[in-house]
Amino acid sequence: MVKLSARNVFKGKVKSIHDGAVNSEVIVQLPAGIGIVSIITKTAAQKLALREGKEVYAIIKATNVILGLD
């Protein structure tokens, strides 16, 4: 994974994706059973080729949750 300055990086799996007209709500399931919700653009979700079960990183910086892939 690319090195980031963010300290809160959590590896998990996409539990669900709910597409809207412009944004997608992505729920990431962490190993401890905790779910993190990220609202990203629909275009970003498509570029990341997100699908249920795909491993991603939830990267938290301030009030944002950013998703990343290996």
CNS distance restraints for C-alpha pairs under 8 A (distance, minus, plus):
assign (resid   1 and name CA) (resid  69 and name CA) 6.92 0.50 0.50
assign (resid   1 and name CA) (resid  70 and name CA) 4.87 0.50 0.50
assign (resid   2 and name CA) (resid  70 and name CA) 7.85 0.50 0.50
assign (resid   6 and name CA) (resid  59 and name CA) 6.90 0.50 0.50
assign (resid   6 and name CA) (resid  60 and name CA) 6.82 0.50 0.50
assign (resid   6 and name CA) (resid  61 and name CA) 5.86 0.50 0.50
assign (resid   7 and name CA) (resid  60 and name CA) 7.71 0.50 0.50
assign (resid   7 and name CA) (resid  61 and name CA) 7.79 0.50 0.50
assign (resid   8 and name CA) (resid  59 and name CA) 5.88 0.50 0.50
assign (resid   8 and name CA) (resid  60 and name CA) 5.30 0.50 0.50
assign (resid   8 and name CA) (resid  61 and name CA) 7.08 0.50 0.50
assign (resid   9 and name CA) (resid  57 and name CA) 6.41 0.50 0.50
assign (resid   9 and name CA) (resid  58 and name CA) 5.77 0.50 0.50
assign (resid   9 and name CA) (resid  59 and name CA) 4.54 0.50 0.50
assign (resid   9 and name CA) (resid  60 and name CA) 6.44 0.50 0.50
assign (resid  10 and name CA) (resid  30 and name CA) 7.21 0.50 0.50
assign (resid  10 and name CA) (resid  57 and name CA) 5.41 0.50 0.50
assign (resid  10 and name CA) (resid  58 and name CA) 5.09 0.50 0.50
assign (resid  10 and name CA) (resid  59 and name CA) 6.44 0.50 0.50
assign (resid  11 and name CA) (resid  30 and name CA) 6.58 0.50 0.50
assign (resid  11 and name CA) (resid  31 and name CA) 7.97 0.50 0.50
assign (resid  11 and name CA) (resid  55 and name CA) 7.13 0.50 0.50
assign (resid  11 and name CA) (resid  56 and name CA) 5.91 0.50 0.50
assign (resid  11 and name CA) (resid  57 and name CA) 4.44 0.50 0.50
assign (resid  11 and name CA) (resid  58 and name CA) 6.33 0.50 0.50
assign (resid  12 and name CA) (resid  28 and name CA) 5.94 0.50 0.50
assign (resid  12 and name CA) (resid  29 and name CA) 5.40 0.50 0.50
assign (resid  12 and name CA) (resid  30 and name CA) 4.45 0.50 0.50
assign (resid  12 and name CA) (resid  31 and name CA) 6.40 0.50 0.50
assign (resid  12 and name CA) (resid  55 and name CA) 5.68 0.50 0.50
assign (resid  12 and name CA) (resid  56 and name CA) 5.62 0.50 0.50
assign (resid  12 and name CA) (resid  57 and name CA) 6.11 0.50 0.50
assign (resid  12 and name CA) (resid  58 and name CA) 7.28 0.50 0.50
assign (resid  13 and name CA) (resid  28 and name CA) 5.42 0.50 0.50
assign (resid  13 and name CA) (resid  29 and name CA) 5.32 0.50 0.50
assign (resid  13 and name CA) (resid  30 and name CA) 6.71 0.50 0.50
assign (resid  13 and name CA) (resid  52 and name CA) 7.40 0.50 0.50
assign (resid  13 and name CA) (resid  53 and name CA) 5.30 0.50 0.50
assign (resid  13 and name CA) (resid  54 and name CA) 5.35 0.50 0.50
assign (resid  13 and name CA) (resid  55 and name CA) 4.35 0.50 0.50
assign (resid  13 and name CA) (resid  56 and name CA) 5.78 0.50 0.50
assign (resid  14 and name CA) (resid  26 and name CA) 6.94 0.50 0.50
assign (resid  14 and name CA) (resid  27 and name CA) 5.95 0.50 0.50
assign (resid  14 and name CA) (resid  28 and name CA) 4.52 0.50 0.50
assign (resid  14 and name CA) (resid  29 and name CA) 6.20 0.50 0.50
assign (resid  14 and name CA) (resid  50 and name CA) 7.48 0.50 0.50
assign (resid  14 and name CA) (resid  51 and name CA) 6.59 0.50 0.50
assign (resid  14 and name CA) (resid  52 and name CA) 4.92 0.50 0.50
assign (resid  14 and name CA) (resid  53 and name CA) 5.10 0.50 0.50
assign (resid  14 and name CA) (resid  54 and name CA) 5.46 0.50 0.50
assign (resid  14 and name CA) (resid  55 and name CA) 6.47 0.50 0.50
assign (resid  14 and name CA) (resid  56 and name CA) 6.93 0.50 0.50
assign (resid  15 and name CA) (resid  26 and name CA) 7.62 0.50 0.50
assign (resid  15 and name CA) (resid  27 and name CA) 5.43 0.50 0.50
assign (resid  15 and name CA) (resid  28 and name CA) 5.43 0.50 0.50
assign (resid  15 and name CA) (resid  29 and name CA) 5.68 0.50 0.50
assign (resid  15 and name CA) (resid  52 and name CA) 5.37 0.50 0.50
assign (resid  15 and name CA) (resid  53 and name CA) 6.22 0.50 0.50
assign (resid  16 and name CA) (resid  26 and name CA) 5.92 0.50 0.50
assign (resid  16 and name CA) (resid  27 and name CA) 5.31 0.50 0.50
assign (resid  16 and name CA) (resid  28 and name CA) 7.37 0.50 0.50
assign (resid  16 and name CA) (resid  51 and name CA) 7.55 0.50 0.50
assign (resid  16 and name CA) (resid  52 and name CA) 5.56 0.50 0.50
assign (resid  17 and name CA) (resid  24 and name CA) 6.57 0.50 0.50
assign (resid  17 and name CA) (resid  25 and name CA) 5.65 0.50 0.50
assign (resid  17 and name CA) (resid  26 and name CA) 4.60 0.50 0.50
assign (resid  17 and name CA) (resid  27 and name CA) 6.47 0.50 0.50
assign (resid  17 and name CA) (resid  51 and name CA) 7.19 0.50 0.50
assign (resid  17 and name CA) (resid  52 and name CA) 7.17 0.50 0.50
assign (resid  18 and name CA) (resid  24 and name CA) 5.52 0.50 0.50
assign (resid  18 and name CA) (resid  25 and name CA) 5.08 0.50 0.50
assign (resid  18 and name CA) (resid  26 and name CA) 6.58 0.50 0.50
assign (resid  19 and name CA) (resid  23 and name CA) 6.30 0.50 0.50
assign (resid  19 and name CA) (resid  24 and name CA) 4.32 0.50 0.50
assign (resid  19 and name CA) (resid  25 and name CA) 6.44 0.50 0.50
assign (resid  19 and name CA) (resid  42 and name CA) 6.67 0.50 0.50
assign (resid  20 and name CA) (resid  24 and name CA) 5.68 0.50 0.50
assign (resid  20 and name CA) (resid  25 and name CA) 7.93 0.50 0.50
assign (resid  20 and name CA) (resid  42 and name CA) 7.41 0.50 0.50
assign (resid  21 and name CA) (resid  42 and name CA) 7.70 0.50 0.50
assign (resid  22 and name CA) (resid  41 and name CA) 6.06 0.50 0.50
assign (resid  22 and name CA) (resid  42 and name CA) 5.58 0.50 0.50
assign (resid  22 and name CA) (resid  43 and name CA) 7.97 0.50 0.50
assign (resid  23 and name CA) (resid  39 and name CA) 6.53 0.50 0.50
assign (resid  23 and name CA) (resid  40 and name CA) 5.61 0.50 0.50
assign (resid  23 and name CA) (resid  41 and name CA) 4.18 0.50 0.50
assign (resid  23 and name CA) (resid  42 and name CA) 4.60 0.50 0.50
assign (resid  23 and name CA) (resid  43 and name CA) 7.92 0.50 0.50
assign (resid  24 and name CA) (resid  39 and name CA) 5.72 0.50 0.50
assign (resid  24 and name CA) (resid  40 and name CA) 5.47 0.50 0.50
assign (resid  24 and name CA) (resid  41 and name CA) 5.77 0.50 0.50
assign (resid  24 and name CA) (resid  42 and name CA) 5.02 0.50 0.50
assign (resid  24 and name CA) (resid  45 and name CA) 6.87 0.50 0.50
assign (resid  25 and name CA) (resid  37 and name CA) 6.78 0.50 0.50
assign (resid  25 and name CA) (resid  38 and name CA) 5.80 0.50 0.50
assign (resid  25 and name CA) (resid  39 and name CA) 4.62 0.50 0.50
assign (resid  25 and name CA) (resid  40 and name CA) 6.60 0.50 0.50
assign (resid  26 and name CA) (resid  37 and name CA) 5.70 0.50 0.50
assign (resid  26 and name CA) (resid  38 and name CA) 5.18 0.50 0.50
assign (resid  26 and name CA) (resid  39 and name CA) 6.27 0.50 0.50
assign (resid  26 and name CA) (resid  40 and name CA) 7.56 0.50 0.50
assign (resid  27 and name CA) (resid  35 and name CA) 6.28 0.50 0.50
assign (resid  27 and name CA) (resid  36 and name CA) 5.61 0.50 0.50
assign (resid  27 and name CA) (resid  37 and name CA) 4.52 0.50 0.50
assign (resid  27 and name CA) (resid  38 and name CA) 6.40 0.50 0.50
assign (resid  28 and name CA) (resid  35 and name CA) 5.47 0.50 0.50
assign (resid  28 and name CA) (resid  36 and name CA) 5.12 0.50 0.50
assign (resid  28 and name CA) (resid  37 and name CA) 6.32 0.50 0.50
assign (resid  28 and name CA) (resid  38 and name CA) 7.84 0.50 0.50
assign (resid  28 and name CA) (resid  56 and name CA) 7.79 0.50 0.50
assign (resid  28 and name CA) (resid  58 and name CA) 7.35 0.50 0.50
assign (resid  29 and name CA) (resid  33 and name CA) 6.19 0.50 0.50
assign (resid  29 and name CA) (resid  34 and name CA) 5.90 0.50 0.50
assign (resid  29 and name CA) (resid  35 and name CA) 4.53 0.50 0.50
assign (resid  29 and name CA) (resid  36 and name CA) 6.54 0.50 0.50
assign (resid  30 and name CA) (resid  34 and name CA) 5.29 0.50 0.50
assign (resid  30 and name CA) (resid  35 and name CA) 6.06 0.50 0.50
assign (resid  30 and name CA) (resid  36 and name CA) 7.62 0.50 0.50
assign (resid  36 and name CA) (resid  58 and name CA) 7.64 0.50 0.50
assign (resid  37 and name CA) (resid  65 and name CA) 7.79 0.50 0.50
assign (resid  38 and name CA) (resid  64 and name CA) 7.95 0.50 0.50
assign (resid  38 and name CA) (resid  65 and name CA) 5.57 0.50 0.50
assign (resid  38 and name CA) (resid  66 and name CA) 7.12 0.50 0.50
assign (resid  38 and name CA) (resid  67 and name CA) 7.79 0.50 0.50
assign (resid  39 and name CA) (resid  65 and name CA) 7.79 0.50 0.50
assign (resid  40 and name CA) (resid  44 and name CA) 6.48 0.50 0.50
assign (resid  40 and name CA) (resid  45 and name CA) 6.83 0.50 0.50
assign (resid  40 and name CA) (resid  66 and name CA) 7.93 0.50 0.50
assign (resid  41 and name CA) (resid  45 and name CA) 6.45 0.50 0.50
assign (resid  42 and name CA) (resid  46 and name CA) 6.26 0.50 0.50
assign (resid  43 and name CA) (resid  47 and name CA) 6.14 0.50 0.50
assign (resid  44 and name CA) (resid  48 and name CA) 6.12 0.50 0.50
assign (resid  45 and name CA) (resid  49 and name CA) 6.13 0.50 0.50
assign (resid  45 and name CA) (resid  50 and name CA) 5.65 0.50 0.50
assign (resid  46 and name CA) (resid  50 and name CA) 6.50 0.50 0.50
assign (resid  48 and name CA) (resid  69 and name CA) 7.65 0.50 0.50
assign (resid  50 and name CA) (resid  54 and name CA) 6.58 0.50 0.50
assign (resid  55 and name CA) (resid  69 and name CA) 7.26 0.50 0.50
assign (resid  56 and name CA) (resid  67 and name CA) 6.42 0.50 0.50
assign (resid  56 and name CA) (resid  68 and name CA) 5.67 0.50 0.50
assign (resid  56 and name CA) (resid  69 and name CA) 5.09 0.50 0.50
assign (resid  56 and name CA) (resid  70 and name CA) 7.57 0.50 0.50
assign (resid  57 and name CA) (resid  66 and name CA) 7.95 0.50 0.50
assign (resid  57 and name CA) (resid  67 and name CA) 5.40 0.50 0.50
assign (resid  57 and name CA) (resid  68 and name CA) 4.94 0.50 0.50
assign (resid  57 and name CA) (resid  69 and name CA) 6.19 0.50 0.50
assign (resid  58 and name CA) (resid  65 and name CA) 6.19 0.50 0.50
assign (resid  58 and name CA) (resid  66 and name CA) 5.81 0.50 0.50
assign (resid  58 and name CA) (resid  67 and name CA) 4.87 0.50 0.50
assign (resid  58 and name CA) (resid  68 and name CA) 6.75 0.50 0.50
assign (resid  59 and name CA) (resid  65 and name CA) 5.48 0.50 0.50
assign (resid  59 and name CA) (resid  66 and name CA) 4.89 0.50 0.50
assign (resid  59 and name CA) (resid  67 and name CA) 5.97 0.50 0.50
assign (resid  59 and name CA) (resid  68 and name CA) 7.32 0.50 0.50
assign (resid  60 and name CA) (resid  64 and name CA) 5.76 0.50 0.50
assign (resid  60 and name CA) (resid  65 and name CA) 4.60 0.50 0.50
assign (resid  60 and name CA) (resid  66 and name CA) 6.30 0.50 0.50
assign (resid  61 and name CA) (resid  65 and name CA) 6.65 0.50 0.50
assign (resid  61 and name CA) (resid  66 and name CA) 7.90 0.50 0.50
